[in-house]
Structure formats: C-alpha cells, structure tokens
Amino acid sequence: MPASVSSASSASAATSGALLRLRDETFDPGNLGAYNLYLLASPTRLQLAAVDVERHKFVLLEEYPLAAGGLDALAAQHDCLGQRGWNAVRLAVTGRGFTLLPAPLFRPGDEEAALRLHHAPSPTETVRHTTHPGLELVNVFAADARQADWLTATHGASGRLLHHTSALLAGLVHQRGAAAPRRLYLNPGPQELTLVVLGQHLEYCNVFSCTTAEDVVYYTILVMQELHLDPDQDEVTVWGELMPDSAIFSLLRTYVRNVRFGPRPGNVQYSYRLNDVFEYRYFDLFSLHFC
C-alpha cells in the first residue's frame, strides 16, 4: 500500500497520477547537476529518489504507475525525469532474470552464456552485468531493452543500469558492518520476494515469484531450513512493501519468532518530507546511493 502523500504535494500528485510524490522545498529542478537520480523499475511501477550530493541528503521520493508507454511515456510527462544534466543516474530493474558469479570466474562477453543457465532472455531483453568489489561478485542480469535504451539515450555516460539485488546487497553490506551476525533478510516487492542470507560472506540471494502471504512464508521457511537457520532463534529482518498489520507480516510472525522491520540506510540524511513513509520501505531504492 502506498504511503500517504503530504498535503503540500497532494494536488500535484493527483494531477500527475503519482502514487507518492514527496519533495523537499530545497530541491531545485533548475540545478540537476547538484543531485544524483536513483530509479527502481518493476513491470508496473517506477520509484525514484534524488539525493543532494553535497549534503548527502535525500530530497525527493516519488512513485508512479508504468502504463503501456512505459518509462519513455512517463519521462515525457515528468518535469525532470527525462531531463539531462544530473550528476549521476542509476536505474535498477527488478525480476528473476539474474545470476551472481565469483568475480575471478567472470569474463566480459560471457554474460548471455552465464545467464542462460538460469534464465532465457526474451527478444525484448538485453543482458548486462555489474560488479560488487566488496563481495568479489559479478551480477549478470536481464533488463528491458527499451528501458536500457532510454537510459543511454537520455542520460548517456552519467547513467548506470543495475539489477535491484545489487542495490539491496550494497545497502546490506553498508548497513551491517564487519562484525554483524549471520542473518536472513527479506525484501518483498510487487509479486516478488527477494531473500538474502549474509554472514561473513554472501551465502544466498534469490528472487521468488510470490502472490500470497503463504508464498512468502513458504519460501522464507524453505531457505531457513536449507541454510540451517532456526525460526525460533535466528532473527529475520524485513524491508519492502509490507504494512505492520499486513497478512504477510502477521503470518511470518506465526512461524518465525524474531521478525523485525529494518531501518533506512545510514550515513545519509533524509528530508523531513520523507517522514510520511515507513522507514523500512524503499530500502533498495535508497541503497542505490552505495552502488
């Protein structure tokens, strides 16, 4: 369920079709070079955030439905999404079409061969990769070719395409610190559930198709059993699109004793406008700041 929109932006949100539109009064669309733009695209929605580079402060958070025209059509109607001149632009895409490889085993040019072991790219998809130096991993993933082309055509060298698991992992590594215990992390999204087990090293990362609360609990318990985690002892941290009184969270607490919502990424500031949003939401979007 989308968070409530502040009264200052309600009228604008209503006329633009936004699901959420929160902007700090200091955000200046006429000076885009002062900001990084972060985008998270699912098949039906686009989330975007902007951070003031000098102040390390998020000053914009918005969410829109993606209609038939997709990202191109939304950018054409938005006041700054399609404008050039941002300091940096990072676009993360969701989906199950990805694989993580040890960096020493990866050779540029092998992306499609590596991905085909897990996912057969469609004619409308392009295959890309991004690196995780801190984890010594390479993420090979499929992305909508139109979105990739839009990013290149609109933002050129300032644009970077990633899979959303790269953002999630970057945020977790940044959040945890070196001595953090082995733990399971959940990030439910639109029709998907991302699960990560992270200890001293990454042990597990996968995205499942989920449509019900029972699906979420099933895959959570399955992964805990396979990774020898104890639902009665080990803590599970949840981010993403849940409400505290949601059926998913209630059912999770029935089967997992220690479930808690995670905080926003630290070492960065957030405009007071974002106080309208639960802190555990948009974690992977905000974590693009650490990619």
SULVENBEL-V687841 format. One record per residue. N is the residue number from 1. RES is the residue in one letter. SS is DSSP state (H for helix, E for strand, C for the rest). Layout:
N_RES_SS ; N_RES_SS
//
This chain:
1_M_C ; 2_P_C ; 3_A_C ; 4_S_C ; 5_V_C ; 6_S_C ; 7_S_H ; 8_A_H ; 9_S_H ; 10_S_H ; 11_A_H ; 12_S_H ; 13_A_H ; 14_A_H ; 15_T_H ; 16_S_H ; 17_G_C ; 18_A_E ; 19_L_E ; 20_L_E ; 21_R_E ; 22_L_E ; 23_R_E ; 24_D_C ; 25_E_C ; 26_T_C ; 27_F_C ; 28_D_C ; 29_P_C ; 30_G_C ; 31_N_C ; 32_L_H ; 33_G_H ; 34_A_H ; 35_Y_E ; 36_N_E ; 37_L_E ; 38_Y_E ; 39_L_E ; 40_L_E ; 41_A_E ; 42_S_C ; 43_P_C ; 44_T_C ; 45_R_E ; 46_L_E ; 47_Q_E ; 48_L_E ; 49_A_E ; 50_A_E ; 51_V_E ; 52_D_E ; 53_V_C ; 54_E_C ; 55_R_C ; 56_H_C ; 57_K_E ; 58_F_E ; 59_V_E ; 60_L_E ; 61_L_E ; 62_E_E ; 63_E_E ; 64_Y_E ; 65_P_E ; 66_L_C ; 67_A_C ; 68_A_C ; 69_G_C ; 70_G_H ; 71_L_H ; 72_D_H ; 73_A_H ; 74_L_H ; 75_A_H ; 76_A_H ; 77_Q_H ; 78_H_C ; 79_D_C ; 80_C_C ; 81_L_C ; 82_G_C ; 83_Q_C ; 84_R_C ; 85_G_C ; 86_W_C ; 87_N_C ; 88_A_E ; 89_V_E ; 90_R_E ; 91_L_E ; 92_A_E ; 93_V_E ; 94_T_C ; 95_G_C ; 96_R_C ; 97_G_C ; 98_F_E ; 99_T_E ; 100_L_E ; 101_L_E ; 102_P_E ; 103_A_H ; 104_P_H ; 105_L_H ; 106_F_C ; 107_R_C ; 108_P_C ; 109_G_C ; 110_D_C ; 111_E_H ; 112_E_H ; 113_A_H ; 114_A_H ; 115_L_H ; 116_R_C ; 117_L_C ; 118_H_C ; 119_H_C ; 120_A_C ; 121_P_C ; 122_S_C ; 123_P_C ; 124_T_C ; 125_E_E ; 126_T_E ; 127_V_E ; 128_R_E ; 129_H_E ; 130_T_E ; 131_T_E ; 132_H_E ; 133_P_C ; 134_G_C ; 135_L_C ; 136_E_C ; 137_L_E ; 138_V_E ; 139_N_E ; 140_V_E ; 141_F_E ; 142_A_E ; 143_A_E ; 144_D_E ; 145_A_H ; 146_R_H ; 147_Q_H ; 148_A_H ; 149_D_H ; 150_W_H ; 151_L_H ; 152_T_H ; 153_A_H ; 154_T_H ; 155_H_H ; 156_G_H ; 157_A_H ; 158_S_H ; 159_G_E ; 160_R_E ; 161_L_E ; 162_L_E ; 163_H_E ; 164_H_H ; 165_T_H ; 166_S_H ; 167_A_H ; 168_L_H ; 169_L_H ; 170_A_H ; 171_G_H ; 172_L_H ; 173_V_H ; 174_H_H ; 175_Q_H ; 176_R_H ; 177_G_C ; 178_A_C ; 179_A_C ; 180_A_C ; 181_P_C ; 182_R_C ; 183_R_E ; 184_L_E ; 185_Y_E ; 186_L_E ; 187_N_E ; 188_P_E ; 189_G_E ; 190_P_C ; 191_Q_C ; 192_E_E ; 193_L_E ; 194_T_E ; 195_L_E ; 196_V_E ; 197_V_E ; 198_L_E ; 199_G_C ; 200_Q_C ; 201_H_C ; 202_L_E ; 203_E_E ; 204_Y_E ; 205_C_E ; 206_N_E ; 207_V_E ; 208_F_E ; 209_S_E ; 210_C_C ; 211_T_C ; 212_T_C ; 213_A_H ; 214_E_H ; 215_D_H ; 216_V_H ; 217_V_H ; 218_Y_H ; 219_Y_H ; 220_T_H ; 221_I_H ; 222_L_H ; 223_V_H ; 224_M_H ; 225_Q_H ; 226_E_H ; 227_L_C ; 228_H_C ; 229_L_C ; 230_D_C ; 231_P_C ; 232_D_C ; 233_Q_C ; 234_D_C ; 235_E_C ; 236_V_E ; 237_T_E ; 238_V_E ; 239_W_E ; 240_G_E ; 241_E_C ; 242_L_C ; 243_M_C ; 244_P_C ; 245_D_C ; 246_S_C ; 247_A_H ; 248_I_H ; 249_F_H ; 250_S_H ; 251_L_H ; 252_L_H ; 253_R_H ; 254_T_H ; 255_Y_H ; 256_V_C ; 257_R_C ; 258_N_C ; 259_V_E ; 260_R_E ; 261_F_E ; 262_G_C ; 263_P_C ; 264_R_C ; 265_P_C ; 266_G_C ; 267_N_C ; 268_V_C ; 269_Q_E ; 270_Y_E ; 271_S_C ; 272_Y_H ; 273_R_H ; 274_L_H ; 275_N_H ; 276_D_H ; 277_V_C ; 278_F_C ; 279_E_C ; 280_Y_C ; 281_R_C ; 282_Y_C ; 283_F_H ; 284_D_H ; 285_L_H ; 286_F_H ; 287_S_H ; 288_L_H ; 289_H_H ; 290_F_H ; 291_C_C
//
